[in-house]
Amino acid sequence: MEQTTQPPIDAAAKIAEFQRVFNGIKAQINRVFVGHDDLVRETISAFLAGGHVLLEGVPGLGKTLLARTLSESVNLKFSRIQFVPDLMPADIIGTTVFVEDEHGGHRLTFREGPLVANFILADEINRASPKTQSALLEAMQEQQLSVGDRTIALPQPFTVIATQNPIEQEGTYPLPEAELDRFMIKVNLPYPREDEYHQILERTVGIVQERPDTVADGETVLHVRRTIREVIVSRQVQTYAIRLTMATQPGSPYAIPEVNDWVVLGAGPRAAQALLLIAKTYALLAGRAHVACEDIRAAALPVLRHRISMNFEARAHKKSTDEIINAIAAKISELSA
């Protein structure tokens, strides 16, 4: 009897629901945000997979627009935090204040900051001091905030989308490796093409400007996230993801010469986790209930590029992390996994 590759009925229904939610969000973003289909796909995938996203590009390319449009397409509590050099941790976490009660007395009350929300847009995150940037770490990793002797559980789903300028200017602070590792993916926004400039101008300088519709809510997002985690990963595919991750580490058994020569710090376990989660969303988009090695390869650039630190020699030769990752993907064979 000929074997079928079709997923079972229950899996087929979940795949269809995932695709409906994903394509619905993507359609709303495309109404407002011009071009960059791959980047939009990566951003939505990370959001639905439960990860945080770092958007990098020079001013004016639509980083904030992309993040805000994504948030508006889902009915979630939204907070926009403009990071500036004098922003303090209490400004985003919250602080204890004296308030007057109904009897005329005063009592201490904690007032939550903008970080207590479902969807956080951390705009120009690299303009805040390291002290304030570190205040995000617990929220991003543990989904909670610690204030004095209190622990505040953040509402679910919880996602941080941060934007940053790639040019180190006065008043900017590079993100530490520990914070970069908390972002599931990093997306680089290039300049638009000539035809995309026409679309941008036609959508933004006229009388009527498009706004996205709400196509999902928090419960739907949480349900989709459970579906993503149910996607099957074979031992071979998992091994391939592990070896791609280890190949970024200088001195590892899978490190290629370019890594040993140019890389100071490679990716770790969080990268392997992110590779599988993003790959699971790509599998669902392709109508599969299992991950293929091609899904891992497609996830490699956005997942690994911000987790690799280059040495001075690599920077002097203008080598990029994307070049390193592409070289790794070309030399690490999925057949040997």
C-alpha positions as CSV (number, residue, x, y, z in Angstrom):
1,M,0.0,0.0,0.0
2,E,1.4,3.4,-0.9
3,Q,2.3,5.5,2.1
4,T,0.8,9.0,2.4
5,T,2.7,12.1,3.6
6,Q,-0.5,14.0,4.4
7,P,-0.8,15.0,8.1
8,P,-3.5,13.4,10.3
9,I,-6.9,15.2,10.5
10,D,-6.2,16.9,13.8
11,A,-2.8,18.1,12.6
12,A,-4.2,19.3,9.3
13,A,-6.8,21.4,11.2
14,K,-4.1,23.0,13.4
15,I,-1.9,23.7,10.4
16,A,-4.8,25.4,8.7
17,E,-5.5,27.5,11.8
18,F,-1.9,28.5,12.1
19,Q,-1.7,29.5,8.5
20,R,-5.0,31.5,8.8
21,V,-3.6,33.5,11.8
22,F,-0.2,34.0,10.2
23,N,-1.5,35.1,6.8
24,G,-4.1,37.3,8.5
25,I,-1.4,39.2,10.4
26,K,0.8,39.4,7.4
27,A,-2.0,40.8,5.2
28,Q,-2.6,43.6,7.7
29,I,1.1,44.4,7.9
30,N,1.3,44.5,4.1
31,R,-1.5,47.1,4.0
32,V,0.8,49.5,5.8
33,F,4.4,48.3,5.6
34,V,6.0,48.2,2.1
35,G,8.2,45.3,0.9
36,H,10.7,43.1,2.8
37,D,8.5,40.0,2.7
38,D,11.2,37.8,4.2
39,L,11.8,40.1,7.1
40,V,8.0,40.4,7.7
41,R,7.8,36.6,7.7
42,E,10.7,36.3,10.2
43,T,9.2,38.9,12.5
44,I,5.7,37.3,12.6
45,S,7.3,33.8,13.0
46,A,9.3,34.9,16.1
47,F,6.2,36.7,17.6
48,L,4.0,33.6,17.2
49,A,6.8,31.3,18.4
50,G,6.9,33.3,21.7
51,G,10.2,35.1,21.1
52,H,11.5,38.6,21.1
53,V,12.7,40.5,18.0
54,L,15.5,43.0,17.4
55,L,15.0,45.3,14.4
56,E,18.1,47.1,13.2
57,G,18.3,49.8,10.5
58,V,19.1,53.4,10.0
59,P,16.4,56.0,10.9
60,G,13.4,56.2,8.7
61,L,13.2,52.7,7.3
62,G,10.0,51.8,9.1
63,K,11.2,49.7,12.1
64,T,8.8,51.3,14.5
65,L,6.0,51.2,11.8
66,L,6.5,47.4,11.4
67,A,6.5,46.8,15.1
68,R,3.4,49.0,15.8
69,T,1.5,47.5,12.8
70,L,2.1,44.0,14.1
71,S,0.9,45.0,17.5
72,E,-2.3,46.6,16.1
73,S,-3.2,43.5,14.1
74,V,-3.5,41.6,17.4
75,N,-5.8,42.7,20.3
76,L,-3.2,43.0,23.0
77,K,-2.2,45.6,25.6
78,F,0.5,47.7,23.9
79,S,3.2,49.9,25.4
80,R,5.7,52.0,23.5
81,I,8.9,52.9,25.5
82,Q,11.2,55.5,24.0
83,F,14.6,54.7,25.2
84,V,16.8,57.7,26.0
85,P,20.1,58.1,27.9
86,D,18.5,59.4,31.1
87,L,15.8,56.7,31.2
88,M,15.9,54.8,34.6
89,P,14.9,51.2,35.4
90,A,12.0,52.5,37.6
91,D,10.7,54.4,34.5
92,I,9.9,51.2,32.7
93,I,9.3,48.7,35.6
94,G,7.3,50.9,37.9
95,T,7.9,52.5,41.3
96,T,6.3,52.8,44.8
97,V,4.6,56.1,45.5
98,F,2.7,57.7,48.3
99,V,-1.0,58.1,47.6
100,E,-3.7,59.6,49.7
101,D,-6.5,57.2,50.8
102,E,-10.2,57.9,51.5
103,H,-9.5,58.8,55.1
104,G,-6.9,61.5,54.3
105,G,-4.0,59.4,55.2
106,H,-1.2,58.2,53.0
107,R,0.0,54.8,52.0
108,L,2.6,53.3,49.8
109,T,1.3,51.9,46.5
110,F,3.2,50.3,43.6
111,R,2.4,51.8,40.2
112,E,3.2,49.6,37.3
113,G,5.4,50.9,34.6
114,P,4.9,50.5,30.8
115,L,6.7,47.2,30.9
116,V,3.6,45.5,32.3
117,A,1.9,44.9,29.0
118,N,1.6,42.1,26.4
119,F,3.4,43.8,23.6
120,I,6.4,46.1,24.3
121,L,7.9,48.3,21.6
122,A,11.3,49.3,22.9
123,D,12.2,52.1,20.5
124,E,15.9,52.9,20.0
125,I,16.9,50.5,22.7
126,N,20.6,51.2,22.3
127,R,20.1,54.8,23.4
128,A,19.4,53.7,27.0
129,S,22.2,53.1,29.5
130,P,23.3,49.6,30.3
131,K,21.6,49.9,33.7
132,T,18.2,50.4,32.1
133,Q,18.8,47.9,29.4
134,S,19.5,45.3,32.1
135,A,16.1,45.9,33.5
136,L,14.6,44.2,30.5
137,L,16.6,41.0,31.0
138,E,14.4,39.5,33.7
139,A,11.2,40.4,31.8
140,M,12.4,38.9,28.6
141,Q,13.7,35.7,30.0
142,E,11.6,35.0,33.1
143,Q,8.4,36.8,32.0
144,Q,8.3,38.5,35.4
145,L,9.5,41.6,37.3
146,S,11.1,41.8,40.7
147,V,10.4,45.0,42.6
148,G,11.6,44.9,46.2
149,D,10.1,41.9,47.8
150,R,7.4,41.6,45.1
151,T,7.4,39.5,42.0
152,I,5.0,40.6,39.3
153,A,4.0,38.0,36.6
154,L,3.8,39.7,33.2
155,P,0.6,39.2,31.2
156,Q,0.6,36.5,28.6
157,P,1.4,36.5,25.7
158,F,4.4,38.7,26.3
159,T,6.7,39.9,23.5
160,V,9.4,42.6,23.2
161,I,10.2,44.1,19.8
162,A,13.1,46.4,20.0
163,T,14.6,48.8,17.4
164,Q,18.1,50.1,17.2
165,N,20.3,52.2,15.0
166,P,23.3,50.2,13.6
167,I,25.6,53.3,13.7
168,E,27.3,53.9,17.1
169,Q,26.6,57.6,17.7
170,E,26.9,59.8,20.7
171,G,24.3,58.7,23.2
172,T,24.2,55.1,22.1
173,Y,25.3,52.0,24.0
174,P,25.9,48.6,22.3
175,L,23.7,45.9,23.7
176,P,25.6,43.4,25.9
177,E,25.8,39.8,24.7
178,A,23.5,38.5,27.5
179,E,20.8,40.8,26.3
180,L,21.3,40.1,22.6
181,D,21.0,36.4,23.4
182,R,17.5,37.0,24.7
183,F,16.2,38.1,21.3
184,M,15.0,35.1,19.3
185,I,15.9,36.8,16.0
186,K,17.6,39.9,14.7
187,V,16.2,41.4,11.5
188,N,18.2,43.9,9.4
189,L,16.1,46.4,7.4
190,P,17.9,47.6,4.2
191,Y,17.1,50.7,2.2
192,P,14.0,50.3,0.0
193,R,14.2,49.7,-3.8
194,E,13.2,52.4,-6.2
195,D,9.7,50.8,-6.8
196,E,9.2,50.5,-3.1
197,Y,9.9,54.2,-2.7
198,H,6.9,54.9,-5.0
199,Q,4.6,52.7,-2.9
200,I,5.8,54.3,0.4
201,L,5.1,57.8,-0.9
202,E,1.7,56.8,-2.4
203,R,0.7,55.4,1.0
204,T,2.0,58.1,3.2
205,V,1.7,61.6,1.6
206,G,-1.9,61.4,0.5
207,I,-5.2,62.1,2.4
208,V,-6.1,58.5,3.1
209,Q,-3.7,56.4,5.1
210,E,-4.2,52.7,5.7
211,R,-4.6,51.3,9.2
212,P,-4.5,47.6,10.0
213,D,-7.5,45.6,11.3
214,T,-7.4,43.4,14.4
215,V,-7.3,39.8,13.2
216,A,-6.4,37.9,16.4
217,D,-6.4,38.1,20.2
218,G,-4.2,36.9,23.0
219,E,-6.0,33.6,23.4
220,T,-5.5,32.9,19.7
221,V,-1.8,33.7,19.9
222,L,-1.4,31.4,23.0
223,H,-3.2,28.6,21.1
224,V,-1.0,29.1,18.1
225,R,2.1,29.0,20.3
226,R,1.1,25.6,21.7
227,T,0.5,24.3,18.1
228,I,4.1,25.4,17.1
229,R,5.6,23.5,20.0
230,E,3.7,20.3,18.9
231,V,5.5,20.2,15.5
232,I,7.7,17.1,15.3
233,V,11.5,17.3,15.1
234,S,13.4,14.2,14.2
235,R,16.7,13.3,15.8
236,Q,18.5,13.9,12.5
237,V,17.0,17.4,12.1
238,Q,17.7,18.3,15.7
239,T,21.3,17.1,15.3
240,Y,21.6,19.3,12.2
241,A,20.5,22.4,14.3
242,I,22.9,21.5,17.0
243,R,25.8,21.2,14.6
244,L,25.0,24.5,12.9
245,T,25.0,26.1,16.4
246,M,28.3,24.4,17.4
247,A,29.9,25.4,14.1
248,T,29.7,29.1,15.2
249,Q,31.9,28.3,18.2
250,P,35.7,28.6,17.7
251,G,37.5,25.4,18.4
252,S,34.4,23.2,18.3
253,P,34.5,19.9,16.2
254,Y,32.3,21.6,13.6
255,A,34.0,25.0,13.4
256,I,35.1,25.9,9.9
257,P,38.4,27.8,9.3
258,E,36.6,31.1,9.0
259,V,35.1,30.7,12.4
260,N,38.4,29.8,14.0
261,D,40.1,32.8,12.3
262,W,37.4,35.5,12.8
263,V,35.0,34.6,15.6
264,V,35.5,35.4,19.3
265,L,32.2,34.2,20.7
266,G,29.7,31.8,19.1
267,A,26.1,30.9,19.6
268,G,24.9,28.7,22.5
269,P,21.9,26.7,23.6
270,R,19.4,29.5,23.2
271,A,20.3,29.7,19.6
272,A,19.6,26.0,19.1
273,Q,16.2,26.4,20.8
274,A,15.4,29.4,18.6
275,L,16.4,27.6,15.4
276,L,13.9,24.8,16.2
277,L,11.1,27.1,17.1
278,I,11.5,29.3,14.0
279,A,11.9,26.2,11.9
280,K,8.6,24.8,13.3
281,T,6.8,27.9,12.1
282,Y,8.3,27.5,8.7
283,A,7.2,23.9,8.6
284,L,3.6,24.9,9.4
285,L,3.7,27.5,6.7
286,A,4.7,24.8,4.3
287,G,1.8,22.6,5.4
288,R,4.0,20.1,7.3
289,A,3.7,18.8,10.9
290,H,7.4,18.0,11.0
291,V,10.5,20.1,10.6
292,A,12.9,19.6,7.7
293,C,16.6,20.6,7.5
294,E,15.6,23.2,4.9
295,D,13.6,24.9,7.7
296,I,16.6,25.0,9.9
297,R,18.7,26.5,7.1
298,A,16.1,29.2,6.5
299,A,16.1,30.2,10.2
300,A,19.9,30.3,10.5
301,L,20.5,33.9,9.5
302,P,18.0,35.7,11.7
303,V,18.6,33.4,14.6
304,L,22.4,33.3,14.6
305,R,23.6,36.7,13.2
306,H,23.4,38.6,16.6
307,R,24.9,35.7,18.6
308,I,28.3,35.8,16.9
309,S,31.0,38.2,18.0
310,M,33.8,39.0,15.4
311,N,37.4,39.8,16.3
312,F,39.3,42.9,15.2
313,E,40.8,41.2,12.2
314,A,37.4,40.2,10.8
315,R,36.1,43.8,11.3
316,A,39.2,45.2,9.6
317,H,38.5,43.0,6.6
318,K,34.8,44.0,6.7
319,K,33.6,40.5,7.3
320,S,30.0,40.1,8.5
321,T,28.3,37.5,10.6
322,D,25.9,36.8,7.7
323,E,28.9,35.8,5.6
324,I,30.1,33.4,8.4
325,I,26.7,31.8,8.7
326,N,26.3,31.3,5.0
327,A,29.8,29.7,4.9
328,I,28.8,27.4,7.8
329,A,25.5,26.4,6.1
330,A,27.4,25.6,2.9
331,K,29.9,23.3,4.7
332,I,27.8,21.6,7.4
333,S,26.0,18.8,5.6
334,E,22.6,17.8,6.7
335,L,23.2,14.2,5.4
336,S,25.9,13.6,8.1
337,A,23.6,14.6,10.9
